[in-house]
């Protein structure tokens, strides 16, 4: 399934055989490029960036690396290879052939899921558009742009599905994906998290670790869908998404590494002393973790959801890595959930497993987030310090579901409403914290050099040394 790069829109879906669809996408393409040039990375559109571009969907040799100007990047439409005689793997339709076209009764649900997923992709590019101006190194600048162009390609993936399978409604939704803008007071992005500006690199690394990891789990659920084009699209998107989370995990890890090196040199963990030395103290880092992790939890939906039950029953959306579960029907099982009892305590309730699919996925996400935190803590412990980065309770700062609006502390204990505001203020980044982080954001663009608040990575990109010119600025 090699990708045809002779096409105006690179693809492996035989676009040339469907002239109507090809014309519709070629009509959409100029608007996309206008959006990219207007709201994509600020100040770097004419620069040559060392980017990977998909050239195949197989496991080996799927990407080509070379310098390219971002507006000339070869965005396209790539689905993973089809599996012969693929059947639905869960729910009431389990064992029946997967759908190559959208069943009428599932049209609205699938369109809503595709539009919501598609809306997050350009939103993150818009959120991050000014970050290049304060890059800590050319290595990091290139990684930012790699994330950006792949988020743009993921938008293309969803737009293809809308155009190919949803008729006029799909074409109109595809246009709207370019008209909504992150933070626009009149026409914002669908999900609130994607309307918050990402103004510093600590926030960028947190976003790519926590928010892109949420994206991973949403894609994993859609990659199980009985709607085969959606499933195969998301399977390939996950190949690219892995790099985005790598950027986040290693970025935070390098911040931790640099901070503990300075802590060892100065023989102190005092935040003020460390700030005077120009690094990010660990309590500040913890407050950013509290903010970004808790911001992502509601993206999974309510812990008990009839919509989630319906998606699973009909085959529209499964669980991440559905094959790893023993029961793929889930119509006769229950999940035990902890919920507030209304009197300041906690009780348990039984919910049908199908209704608890969001909570099952959220718990998998929390466990995945913890693995990176454990690696950061090993760096701290190896340096001889006892500070531990922790994830807040999944009950903390929730706005929907059983814990929505319930005041809790970081550990998930219910606290008095009048104490909650003060607890939030001490648990989340303060104006002073953000101002200090902002003060560190000075660009470093000499090949091989790093800003003083972050350690160098272990290796360069695609076999190149760290002092390679990953972005040609001159």
N, C-alpha and C positions, 0 to 999 in steps of 0.2 A: 504494500500500500504506500509506495513512494508518493511524494507530493509533487504535483505538476507546477513547476515554477515558471513555465512559459505563460501561464494564465495571469491576467490582470489581478485576480484574486486567487492566490495559491490555495489549493484544496486537494483533498483526496476523496471527494464525494461526487466526482464526475459532473461537476457544475456545467461543463460545456455541453452536456447532453440535455440540459434543461434551460433553454434560452430565456424563458420568461423569468425564472428564478435568477439567472445570471444577470439579466438586465435590471431586475429590482435591486439586487445587491450592489451592482455598479452605480445605480442611482443613489443608494445610501452612502456609498464610499466617500464622495466629496464632502458630505456633511461631517462624516467621521474625521476626515483629515482637517477640516476647518476647526472642529472641536479640539483635536490634538494640538494644533498649532496655537490655539487661543488659550487652552486650559491645561495643556500638558506641561512638561518641565520648563520652567521659566529660565531663559537665558542660554539654553544649550541646544536649541534645535538645529543649529548649523554645525555643531561639533561632531567629530567622528568618535563613536563610542564602540568599545569592544564587546559586542553582543552575541549571544547565541540565538540562532534562528532554527526552528523546527524544520527538518528536511525529511523526516520519516516518523512513523509512529511505533516502530519496533523498539525493543528494549535496548538494543545496541546501536550506537552511531546515529542516534535520532536527531542530533543537533549539529549545526555548523557554526563555527565561531569566526568572526571577522569584524573589522571596524566598519561601521555604517552610520550614516546620519539618521537620527530617529524618525523623521518624517518619511524616510525611504525604507524603513523597516518592512519586511515582508510579512505583514499580518495575513492570516488566512484561516481556513476552516479545516480542522483535522479531527477525525473520529478514529478511535482505536479500532483494531481489526475486528470484524464481526466473527462471532462464534457460530458454526453451523448448527442448525436446529436448536438454538438457544430457547430455553423455556423460562417462565416466570418462577422466581425462586422463593416466594413467600406469599402469605395472605390467602384469600379465598380463591384466587385464580392460579394458585401454585401448580406448576406442571403444564400449563397451557403455553402455546407459543407466545413469545414476546410480540409487542405491537410495533409495526413499522410505520403506521399512521396513528394519529390521535383518535381514540374512540370518542364519539360525540359526548358521552356522559361524563368524560373526564377532561373535556376540553378546557373548561374554566379553571379547574384546579391546576392542571399542568401549565397553563399560560401564566397564572399567578406565580407559581414557583419559578418558572423560567425568567419572568420579568424581574422578580425580586432578586434572584441571583445575578442577573445581568446588570441590575442597577448598582450593585456593590462594586462592580469592576471599574467603571470610569470614575465612580465616587472616590475611590482611594487614590487614583491618579490626581484628581483635583485637590484632594486633601494634602498631597505631598508635593505640589507643584513648585514650591519655593525652597524646598530642602537642599537642592543642588547648590544654592548660593552660600551654604554654610557647611559644606562637606568636610568631614574629618580627614579624608584622604581620597586620592583618585580611585583606589580600590573600592572604597565605600560608595563613591559617586557612581562608578560603573554598576555596582550592585543595585543601587537605587533605580537606575535607569533600566536595568534588566527586569526588575520587578514591575516597573511602570509599563514597559512595552508588552509584557506578558499579561498584565491586567487588561491592557487594550485588546490583546488577542482573545482573552476570555470573554470580553464584550462581543467580539465578532462571533464567538462560538454560540452565544445565546441568540444573537441577532439572526444568525443562519437558521436556527430552529424556528424562530418566530416567522421569518419569511417563508420558510419551506413548508411549514405545517399548520399555520394559523391564519392564512388568507389575509383579508384586509385588516382584520383586528391585529394580526401579528405585525403587519407593516406599520400600522399606526403606533403600536407599542414600541417598535424599533426606533421610530422617530422621537418618541418621548424620552427614550434613554439618552438622547443627545441634548434634549431641552431641559431636563432636570439637572441641577447643579448642586454640588455639595455646599451646604450653608446658605443657599439662596433663600431669602425670607419668603419669596412668593412661590417658588417652585423647587423645594428641597428634594434631596434624595429620600427614598422610601424609609430606610431604617435610620433611627436617630444617631447611632454610633458613627455613621458615615457622613454626618454633617458637621462633625467636630474637626477644626483645622489641626493639622499635625505640623507644628511650627519648630520643633527641635528634633535632633537625632535620637535622643533618648526615647522620645515618644514614638519615633519611627521604628526603632528596634522593638519597643513594646507592642506596637501595632502589628508588626510582621510576626512576632512570636505569638501573641494572644489572639488578635483579631483574624489574622490569616489562618491560624489554627482552627478557629471557628469555621472559617471558609472551607478548610479541609474536611471537616466533619459534615458540613452541609453537602459538599460535593460527593463524599462517600455515600451519603444516603441517596442522593440522586443517581449515583453510579449503579445502584441496585434496581433502578426503575424498570418497570415492565415496558416503558416506552423506550425502545432500543436506541434510537438516535440520541436521545438525551443521556442514556446510560453510557454510551460509547464516547460521547462528547466529554462527559465529566471524567471518565477514566483517563483520557489523555490530559485534561486540565490538571489532574492530580500529579502527573509527571512534572509539570512545570511548577505547580504550587509548592512542591517540596523545597525548591530553592528559596522561596520567599520565607519559609519558616527557618531555614538554615541561616539566612541573613539575620533574622531576629535573634535566634538562640546564640549564635556566635557573636553577634554585636553586643548583647548584654553580657555574655561571658567575657568578652574582651574588656568591657568596662569594669567588671568585677576584678579581673586580673590586674588591670592597671591600678585600681584603687588599693588592692591589698599589697601590691608592690610598694606603693608610697606609704601605706600604713606600716609596713615592715621597716622601711628606711627611716621613717620619723618616729617609730616605736609608739604609735598612738592610734586610737580609733576615734578621737575627738572630731566631731563633724566640722567645727569651725576651723580647726587646724588643717584638716584635709581640704576644706574649701579654699583656704588661703594658699594651699599648694596646687590648686587648680584641678582637683579630681572630684568625682561624684561620690559623696559619702554614702555608706550602705543604708542608713535609715532613710535617706532621701530616695534611694533606689527602691526600698521597700514600699514607700508611699506611692510611687509610680506603679509598682506591681499591683498594689491594692486597687488603684484606680482602673487600670486597663483590664485586669482580670475580671473584676466585678462588672465592668461595662459590657463585657461580652456575654455574660451568663443569660441575659434575657433574650439574646439573639436566637436561642434554641426554642423559645416559646414556653408556654405554661407547662407545669409539671403534669397536669391532667388535661388532656386535649382531645375532644371528639374529632377535630380535624386530623390530628395525627393518627387516630385510630382508623379514620376513613382512608387516609393515604395508604396505610399499611394493608388494610383489608382488600383494597382494590388493586394493589400493586403499583400505585403511583410513586411511592417513596418507601424505601426500606430502612433497615438499620445499617450503620457502618459495618462493612465486612460481614454481611448477612450470613455467609457460609460458615462463619466461626460459631454461630449459635446452634444449639441443639434443636430447638423448636422453632419452626418457620411458619407455624399457623397462629399460635399465641391467642387463640380464641377461648381457651379454657384455663388460662393461667392468670395469676394476679401478681402485682408488685406491692410491696409494703413501703409506703412513703411516710416520712416524718413531716408533720404540718403543725402550725400553731394551734393551740387548743382554745384560743380566744380569751384565756384568763392569765396570760403571761407565761404559759408553759408550752410544752411540746407533747403531742400525741402522735400515734400512728394510725394510718388509714390504709385500707386495701383498695387498690385500683386495678381494673382490668389491664393486663400487660399492654394491650393495644393502645389504651388511653394514656399509658405512661411512656410512650416511645420517645417523647422529647426529653424526659428525665433520664432515660437509659442512655441516650446519646450525650446529654450534658455530663453525666457521670464518666463516660468514656473520655470526654474532652478534659475533664478535671484531672483524671489520672494521667493523661498524655502531657498536660501542662506541668504536672509535678515532676516528671522525669527530667525536664530541663532545669527546673529549680534545684533538683538534687545535684546535678552536675555543677551548677554555680556554687552551691554550698561546699562541694568537695574542694573547690579552689580556695575558698575562704578557710576551711579547716586545715588544708595542707599548709597554709601560711601561718598557722598557729593561733587563729582567732576563733572566738566562740559564737560570733554573730551568725544567725541563720535566717535566710530569706524564706518566707512562708507565704503560701496562698491563703487569702481570706476564706472563710466559710462560704459555701455556695448560697447561704441564706443572706449574706451581707449585701446591702444596697440594691435589693431587688425591687422591681417596679411592677412585675406581672407574676401570675401564678399564686400558689398558696402563701408564698413569702413576700409577695408584692406589698410594699408599704408598711411592712412589719419592722420596727426599729430593732436592730441587733448590733452587737459589737462584732469585731473582726472574727471572733471565734464562733459566731453564730448564736450566742446567747441573747435572748430577748431582754432589752433594756428599756428604761422609762423613756417615753417620747421626749420629755424635756431635756434628757441627757444626750439624745441622739445627735443633735446638731453639733455639740462640742466634740463628740466622738468622731463624727465625720471630719471635722476640721483638723483633728490631730492625726487622722488616719490617711488622709488624701493629700496630694501635693498642695502646698500653700502658695500664695502669690510670691512669697520670698523664695521658695524652692524653684518656682518656674522662672523667676527673674535670674536666679543664680545659674540655672541650666542655660538659659538664653545667653548669659554673659560668656559662656564657654564656646558658643557656636561661632567660631571664627574659621573661615575656610583655610584648608591646607591642601594645596594643589601641586606641590613638587613631587614628582614620582618617588615612591618609596617612603615618604615622610608621613607621620601620623600626628594628629592633634594630641595634646598632652593629657587628655582625659580618657584616652582609649588605647589599649595595647595593640600591637601589630597582629595580624592574623598569622596562623601557623604556616600558611602557604598561599601562593598566588592563585590565579584563575587559569584553568585549562593548561597547566604546566608552565605558565609564565612566572617569572620572579616578581617579587613585591614591587620592585622599582620599574616595572613595565608601564608604558604609557597607556593605561586603560582608557583614558579619555584624552583626546588630543585637543588641547585648549588653544593652541597657537597655529 
